[in-house]
Amino acid sequence: MARLALAGQALLSAVAGIYLAFYVAGEDDYRDNGISRWEAYDAHGLSVAAVALALAVSLVAVVLAARPRKRFLPALGLAGLIAAAVVFAALFANSLN
């Protein structure tokens, strides 16, 4: 059961990080000249940190799924919550009008 939960966390974290990367690189619909959100908003550091954190959590979850260590599961859960909050903050920062 722990392996299934870890696989789910790995998948969700990877999808969140990849989605954020594509979202930030995408065109901002509210700008007339069609520039990307990366160019439009000054949230570069937060965006890079969010993608890196989400992918790091995903990688650690995959490693733990291969060799489960129960003592690391609470820390990984906390890291996943922090990564989700940072990804949400980056999404919000890249959509402020």
GIQUIZI-V442180 format. One record per residue. N is the residue number from 1. RES is the residue in one letter. SS is DSSP state (H for helix, E for strand, C for the rest). PHI is phi as a letter, one per 30 degrees, with the letter a starting at -180 (* if undefined). PSI is psi as a letter, one per 30 degrees, with the letter a starting at -180 (NA if undefined). Layout:
n=<N;N>
res=<RES;RES>
ss=<SS;SS>
phi=<PHI;PHI>
psi=<PSI;PSI>
//
This chain:
n=<1;2;3;4;5;6;7;8;9;10;11;12;13;14;15;16;17;18;19;20;21;22;23;24;25;26;27;28;29;30;31;32;33;34;35;36;37;38;39;40;41;42;43;44;45;46;47;48;49;50;51;52;53;54;55;56;57;58;59;60;61;62;63;64;65;66;67;68;69;70;71;72;73;74;75;76;77;78;79;80;81;82;83;84;85;86;87;88;89;90;91;92;93;94;95;96;97>
res=<M;A;R;L;A;L;A;G;Q;A;L;L;S;A;V;A;G;I;Y;L;A;F;Y;V;A;G;E;D;D;Y;R;D;N;G;I;S;R;W;E;A;Y;D;A;H;G;L;S;V;A;A;V;A;L;A;L;A;V;S;L;V;A;V;V;L;A;A;R;P;R;K;R;F;L;P;A;L;G;L;A;G;L;I;A;A;A;V;V;F;A;A;L;F;A;N;S;L;N>
ss=<C;H;H;H;H;H;H;H;H;H;H;H;H;H;H;H;H;H;H;H;H;H;H;H;H;C;E;C;C;C;C;C;C;C;C;E;H;H;H;H;C;C;C;H;H;H;H;H;H;H;H;H;H;H;H;H;H;H;H;H;H;H;H;H;H;H;C;C;C;H;H;H;H;H;H;H;H;H;H;H;H;H;H;H;H;H;H;H;H;H;H;H;H;C;C;C;C>
phi=<*;d;d;d;d;d;d;d;d;d;d;d;d;d;d;d;d;d;d;d;d;d;d;d;d;d;d;d;d;d;c;d;d;i;d;d;d;e;d;d;c;c;b;d;d;d;d;d;d;d;d;d;d;d;d;d;d;d;d;d;d;d;d;d;d;d;b;d;b;d;d;c;d;d;d;d;d;d;d;d;d;d;d;d;d;d;d;d;d;d;d;d;d;c;b;d;c>
psi=<e;e;e;e;e;e;e;e;e;e;e;e;e;e;e;e;e;e;e;e;e;e;e;e;f;l;k;j;f;f;k;e;g;h;l;l;e;e;f;e;k;i;h;e;e;e;e;e;e;e;e;e;e;e;e;e;e;e;e;e;e;e;e;f;e;e;i;k;j;f;f;f;e;e;e;e;e;e;e;e;e;e;e;e;e;e;e;e;e;e;e;e;f;g;g;k;NA>
//
